[in-house]
């Protein structure tokens, strides 16, 4: 019995010593390990009904995705949140864009306002990145992207997804983040 206890304690000590030496978890290039979400909306998990409970009705477009899309703006009109639902009304794409989306007509702007959408909420490790963050800040926070295309943005994968592979793409206007798209494939 004492031998088993000694072996178990030795293994725990060794594992603790090894994990204490690692400063940063090892992940493949262009990969992160956190759930893709904004304003409480999680890609691949949240349903359209839950989006409405969280943010309100917004401006609905039935011809987007499989079951529709919704547009929201913050009260100041500084950014647009676009949520698209796929199979079983599960959110498959969340887009945060600087400014008002041109898809929101002038007479729909009031309906699009949600006091629960905060464009400064942040994304990335520790929520440290925002619309307006620089390319240098993105690289420092997320590392090199998995895919980096000049006009198509920088793509990162989330390796901690449960079932569906999820990823996000950061788009820039000049040197600054102008749009972030969280995606899960329809399924």
C-alpha positions as CSV (number, residue, x, y, z in Angstrom):
1,X,0.0,0.0,0.0
2,X,2.8,2.4,0.9
3,X,4.5,1.6,-2.4
4,X,1.4,2.4,-4.4
5,X,1.0,5.7,-2.6
6,X,4.7,6.6,-3.1
7,X,4.4,5.8,-6.8
8,X,1.2,7.9,-7.2
9,X,2.8,10.8,-5.3
10,X,5.9,10.5,-7.5
11,X,3.8,10.6,-10.6
12,X,1.7,13.6,-9.5
13,X,4.9,15.4,-8.6
14,X,6.5,14.6,-11.9
15,X,3.4,15.7,-13.8
16,X,3.2,18.9,-11.8
17,X,6.8,19.7,-12.3
18,X,6.5,19.1,-16.1
19,X,3.4,21.3,-16.4
20,X,5.0,24.0,-14.3
21,X,7.8,24.3,-16.8
22,X,5.5,24.9,-19.7
23,X,4.6,28.6,-20.0
24,X,2.3,28.4,-23.0
25,X,0.2,25.5,-24.3
26,X,1.5,24.1,-27.5
27,X,-1.0,24.5,-30.4
28,X,-0.5,24.1,-34.2
29,X,0.2,27.3,-36.2
30,X,-3.0,29.3,-36.6
31,X,-4.9,27.5,-33.9
32,X,-6.5,28.8,-30.7
33,X,-8.4,27.1,-27.9
34,X,-11.4,29.2,-26.9
35,X,-15.0,29.1,-27.9
36,X,-16.0,31.4,-30.8
37,X,-18.6,33.8,-29.5
38,X,-19.7,37.4,-29.3
39,X,-22.5,39.0,-27.2
40,X,-23.3,35.6,-25.7
41,X,-23.8,34.0,-29.2
42,X,-21.7,30.9,-29.6
43,X,-21.0,29.6,-33.2
44,X,-22.3,26.0,-33.6
45,X,-24.2,26.1,-30.3
46,X,-26.6,29.0,-29.9
47,X,-30.0,28.8,-31.6
48,X,-31.8,31.7,-33.3
49,X,-34.4,31.7,-30.5
50,X,-31.6,32.2,-28.0
51,X,-30.1,35.0,-30.1
52,X,-33.5,36.8,-29.9
53,X,-33.6,36.3,-26.1
54,X,-30.1,37.7,-25.8
55,X,-30.2,40.6,-28.2
56,X,-33.8,41.2,-29.4
57,X,-35.3,40.6,-32.8
58,X,-32.9,42.8,-34.8
59,X,-33.5,43.0,-38.5
60,X,-34.3,39.6,-39.9
61,X,-33.5,38.3,-43.4
62,X,-35.1,34.9,-44.2
63,X,-33.0,34.3,-47.3
64,X,-29.7,34.0,-45.4
65,X,-28.1,30.7,-44.3
66,X,-30.6,27.8,-44.0
67,X,-33.0,29.5,-41.5
68,X,-32.3,33.2,-41.7
69,X,-29.9,35.9,-40.5
70,X,-30.3,38.8,-38.1
71,X,-28.6,42.2,-38.0
72,X,-27.9,44.2,-34.9
73,X,-26.1,47.5,-34.2
74,X,-24.9,49.0,-31.0
75,X,-26.8,52.1,-29.8
76,X,-24.1,54.5,-31.2
77,X,-24.1,52.8,-34.6
78,X,-20.3,52.1,-34.4
79,X,-20.6,48.5,-35.5
80,X,-22.9,45.8,-36.9
81,X,-23.3,42.3,-35.6
82,X,-24.7,39.8,-38.2
83,X,-25.8,36.4,-37.0
84,X,-26.7,33.7,-39.6
85,X,-28.4,30.4,-38.7
86,X,-28.1,27.0,-40.4
87,X,-29.6,23.6,-39.8
88,X,-32.0,23.4,-36.9
89,X,-31.7,27.2,-36.5
90,X,-28.2,26.8,-34.9
91,X,-25.9,29.8,-35.5
92,X,-23.3,29.0,-38.1
93,X,-21.8,32.4,-38.6
94,X,-21.3,35.6,-36.5
95,X,-19.8,38.7,-38.1
96,X,-18.7,41.8,-36.4
97,X,-18.1,44.8,-38.7
98,X,-17.1,48.3,-38.1
99,X,-19.8,50.8,-39.0
100,X,-23.4,50.2,-40.2
101,X,-23.9,47.4,-42.6
102,X,-25.3,48.5,-46.0
103,X,-27.8,45.7,-45.8
104,X,-29.6,47.6,-43.0
105,X,-32.0,50.0,-44.7
106,X,-32.5,53.5,-43.3
107,X,-36.0,52.7,-42.1
108,X,-34.7,49.5,-40.3
109,X,-31.9,51.2,-38.2
110,X,-34.0,51.6,-35.1
111,X,-35.1,47.9,-35.2
112,X,-31.5,46.9,-35.5
113,X,-30.3,48.6,-32.3
114,X,-29.5,46.2,-29.4
115,X,-28.3,47.7,-26.1
116,X,-26.8,44.2,-25.4
117,X,-24.4,44.4,-28.4
118,X,-21.1,45.9,-27.3
119,X,-18.6,46.2,-30.2
120,X,-15.7,46.7,-27.6
121,X,-16.4,43.2,-26.0
122,X,-13.3,41.8,-27.6
123,X,-12.0,38.5,-29.0
124,X,-8.8,36.7,-29.0
125,X,-6.8,35.4,-26.1
126,X,-8.2,37.1,-22.9
127,X,-10.6,39.1,-25.1
128,X,-7.6,41.4,-25.8
129,X,-8.5,42.3,-29.5
130,X,-11.2,44.6,-30.8
131,X,-12.3,46.2,-34.0
132,X,-9.5,48.6,-34.6
133,X,-6.7,46.5,-33.2
134,X,-3.5,46.5,-35.3
135,X,-2.0,43.6,-37.3
136,X,0.9,43.6,-34.9
137,X,-1.5,43.3,-31.9
138,X,-3.3,40.4,-33.7
139,X,0.0,38.6,-34.3
140,X,1.2,39.1,-30.8
141,X,-2.1,37.8,-29.3
142,X,-2.9,35.0,-31.7
143,X,0.3,34.2,-33.4
144,X,0.7,33.5,-37.1
145,X,-2.5,32.6,-38.9
146,X,-3.2,29.2,-40.5
147,X,-4.1,30.9,-43.7
148,X,-3.0,34.5,-44.6
149,X,-4.4,35.9,-47.8
150,X,-4.0,39.5,-48.7
151,X,-7.6,40.2,-49.6
152,X,-9.3,37.4,-47.7
153,X,-8.0,38.0,-44.2
154,X,-6.2,35.9,-41.7
155,X,-7.8,32.5,-40.7
156,X,-7.4,30.8,-37.4
157,X,-8.9,27.5,-36.3
158,X,-10.4,26.8,-32.9
159,X,-9.0,23.3,-31.9
160,X,-11.2,23.1,-28.8
161,X,-14.6,22.6,-30.6
162,X,-16.8,19.8,-29.5
163,X,-18.2,18.4,-32.7
164,X,-18.0,20.7,-35.7
165,X,-14.8,22.3,-36.9
166,X,-15.0,26.0,-36.1
167,X,-12.7,28.8,-37.3
168,X,-12.6,32.6,-37.6
169,X,-11.2,35.1,-40.0
170,X,-9.9,38.5,-39.2
171,X,-10.1,41.2,-41.9
172,X,-8.2,44.4,-42.1
173,X,-8.7,47.8,-43.5
174,X,-5.2,49.2,-43.8
175,X,-3.4,48.0,-40.7
176,X,-6.5,47.8,-38.5
177,X,-9.1,45.1,-37.8
178,X,-12.3,46.1,-39.6
179,X,-14.2,42.8,-39.5
180,X,-14.2,39.4,-37.7
181,X,-16.1,36.4,-38.9
182,X,-16.7,33.4,-36.6
183,X,-17.7,30.3,-38.7
184,X,-19.0,26.8,-38.2
185,X,-19.9,24.7,-41.3
186,X,-23.6,23.9,-41.8
187,X,-24.4,20.5,-40.7
